[in-house]
Amino acid sequence: MIKIKNILVPTDFSEGFFHTLNYAVEIAKSLESALHIIHVIEPIVFATDIVKTKYGLDELPHELEIIAKKDLEKIEVILTEKKITFMTNVLHGKPYKEILSYADKNHIDMICISTRGQGNLENLLYGSTTDKVLRKANCPVLAVKLKD
């Protein structure tokens, strides 16, 4: 029998993630697996002459990390109530690359990732994060579509 001990669930904190999390929780409960919830902060490129923020551009990744950690704390409460073993992490980089790297480094047996089933022009030209994870992961990937 295949052992699934570690399940990775990347989050963008969208409705699709919470829908996917329900699947991951049920799988984790039935297989006594641990969930790894990660959020990846993508590098931001600004045209500095036109962007005005209350934070300096050098501070923005740090501020985004603080916000992400607060959002992850809300997910931790949900998982604690459901008595699920879990760990959370905030990473920086290209989302699909960080997801794949994390999966390899942390002996992930399965990735559960959301897909909206629709894309914008960038997704059409370059492919979505989910598409890239599906094609390049070294473990099984469950792509969960949010119902209409």
ZIQUI-V167067 format. One record per backbone hydrogen bond with DSSP energy under -1.0 kcal/mol. NH is the residue of the N-H (numbers start at 1). CO is the residue of the C=O. Records with the same first field share a line. If there is no record, write none. Layout:
NH->CO, CO
This chain:
7->34
8->110
9->36
11->38
18->14
19->15
20->16
21->17
22->18
23->19
24->20
25->21
26->22
27->23
28->24
29->25
30->26
31->27
32->28
33->28
34->5
35->85
36->7
37->87
38->9
39->89
41->91
48->46
50->47
51->47
59->56
60->56
63->59
64->60
65->61
66->62
67->63
68->64
69->65
70->66
71->67
72->68
73->69
74->70
75->71
76->72
77->73
78->74
79->75
80->76
81->77
82->78
83->80
84->79
87->35
89->37
91->39
93->41
98->94
99->95
100->96
101->97
102->98
103->99
104->100
105->101
106->102
108->103
109->6
110->6
111->140
112->8
113->142
115->144
124->120
125->121
126->122
127->123
132->128
133->129
134->130
135->131
136->132
137->133
142->111
144->113
146->115
